[in-house]
Amino acid sequence: MDNKTNPLSGMLQEAMGRVREMVDANTIVGQPIQAEGMTLIPISKVSFGFGGGGAEYGSKTASAPANLGGGIGSGVKITPVAFLVLKEGTVRVLPVAVPAASTVDRVVEMVPDLVDKVTAFIKKEGPEQEAF
């Protein structure tokens, strides 16, 4: 049977089109939300699965068209991960997910705060060192 006239091909194209509608960049990085002098940008994790199958089976007479059985299925899971918080020229990550389970995860979460503290320390110490 020709792929262009195969009903399974049409079902597959339709299902993939629906998944494309659900999963786009705006699903992962959401629209900014203005609240109390700050901007919140939601960040999500998107997972999806897709499967399908079918078969043609013959009829009892050669002149009759072949019979077709098939199905397509898909699923999408959207999990909120964090918010980017923009306030007074600073950007912070506010995690929504479960707290870090391992030491490496905790260290990765601490890096932004550590960078902020080191930057503040350098700015504070900078002019005093130039005076000598």
C-alpha positions as CSV (number, residue, x, y, z in Angstrom):
1,M,0.0,0.0,0.0
2,D,1.3,3.5,-0.9
3,N,2.5,5.5,2.2
4,K,0.5,8.6,1.0
5,T,-2.8,6.8,1.0
6,N,-2.0,4.6,4.1
7,P,-4.4,5.5,6.9
8,L,-1.7,4.8,9.5
9,S,0.4,7.5,8.0
10,G,-2.4,10.0,8.3
11,M,-3.0,9.0,11.9
12,L,0.7,9.4,12.7
13,Q,0.9,12.8,11.1
14,E,-2.2,14.0,13.0
15,A,-0.9,12.7,16.4
16,M,2.6,14.3,15.8
17,G,0.9,17.6,14.9
18,R,-1.0,17.5,18.2
19,V,2.2,16.8,20.2
20,R,3.9,19.7,18.4
21,E,1.1,22.0,19.5
22,M,1.5,21.0,23.2
23,V,5.3,21.0,23.3
24,D,6.9,24.3,22.2
25,A,9.4,26.7,23.6
26,N,6.7,28.6,25.5
27,T,5.9,25.5,27.4
28,I,9.4,25.2,28.7
29,V,10.1,28.9,29.3
30,G,6.8,30.4,30.2
31,Q,5.4,33.9,29.7
32,P,6.8,36.5,32.1
33,I,4.6,37.4,35.0
34,Q,4.7,40.9,36.6
35,A,4.2,41.0,40.3
36,E,5.1,43.5,43.1
37,G,8.0,45.2,41.3
38,M,9.5,41.9,40.0
39,T,9.2,39.7,37.0
40,L,8.7,36.0,37.4
41,I,9.5,33.6,34.4
42,P,8.3,30.0,34.9
43,I,10.7,27.2,33.8
44,S,9.3,23.7,33.2
45,K,10.5,20.3,32.2
46,V,8.6,18.6,29.4
47,S,8.6,14.9,28.8
48,F,6.7,13.1,26.1
49,G,6.2,9.7,24.7
50,F,4.8,8.5,21.4
51,G,4.0,5.1,20.0
52,G,1.9,3.5,17.4
53,G,1.5,0.4,15.3
54,G,-0.7,-1.3,12.8
55,A,-1.1,-4.1,10.3
56,E,-2.8,-4.9,7.1
57,Y,-4.4,-8.3,6.8
58,G,-5.9,-9.9,3.7
59,S,-9.4,-10.5,2.8
60,K,-10.9,-13.8,1.6
61,T,-11.2,-12.5,-2.0
62,A,-8.4,-11.1,-4.0
63,S,-10.5,-8.3,-5.5
64,A,-11.4,-6.9,-2.0
65,P,-9.1,-4.3,-0.5
66,A,-6.9,-5.3,2.4
67,N,-8.2,-4.7,5.9
68,L,-6.3,-2.4,8.3
69,G,-6.0,-2.4,12.1
70,G,-3.9,0.1,14.0
71,G,-3.6,2.7,16.7
72,I,-1.5,5.7,17.8
73,G,-1.0,7.0,21.3
74,S,1.0,9.8,22.9
75,G,1.4,11.5,26.3
76,V,2.9,14.7,27.6
77,K,4.1,15.4,31.1
78,I,4.9,19.0,32.2
79,T,6.7,19.5,35.5
80,P,7.4,22.9,37.0
81,V,11.1,23.2,37.8
82,A,11.9,26.8,38.8
83,F,11.1,30.5,38.5
84,L,13.6,33.1,37.3
85,V,13.1,36.1,39.5
86,L,14.2,39.5,38.0
87,K,14.2,42.3,40.6
88,E,16.2,45.5,40.6
89,G,18.7,44.4,38.0
90,T,19.4,41.0,39.7
91,V,18.3,37.5,38.6
92,R,17.7,34.7,41.0
93,V,16.6,31.1,40.4
94,L,13.8,30.0,42.7
95,P,13.6,26.2,42.5
96,V,10.2,24.6,42.8
97,A,11.4,21.0,42.6
98,V,12.2,18.6,45.4
99,P,15.3,19.5,47.4
100,A,18.7,18.2,46.1
101,A,19.2,14.6,46.9
102,S,23.0,14.3,46.5
103,T,26.0,16.4,47.5
104,V,26.7,17.3,43.8
105,D,23.1,18.6,43.4
106,R,23.5,20.7,46.6
107,V,26.8,22.2,45.4
108,V,25.3,23.1,42.0
109,E,22.4,24.8,43.7
110,M,24.8,26.8,45.9
111,V,26.9,28.1,43.0
112,P,24.8,31.2,42.2
113,D,24.7,32.4,45.8
114,L,28.5,31.8,46.1
115,V,29.1,33.8,42.9
116,D,27.0,36.7,44.3
117,K,28.9,36.7,47.6
118,V,32.3,36.6,45.9
119,T,31.3,39.4,43.5
120,A,30.0,41.5,46.4
121,F,33.2,40.9,48.4
122,I,35.4,41.9,45.4
123,K,33.4,45.1,44.9
124,K,33.7,45.9,48.6
125,E,37.4,45.2,48.7
126,G,38.3,46.7,45.3
127,P,38.6,50.5,46.1
128,E,40.4,49.9,49.4
129,Q,43.2,48.0,47.7
130,E,43.6,50.7,45.0
131,A,44.2,53.4,47.7
132,F,47.5,51.8,48.8
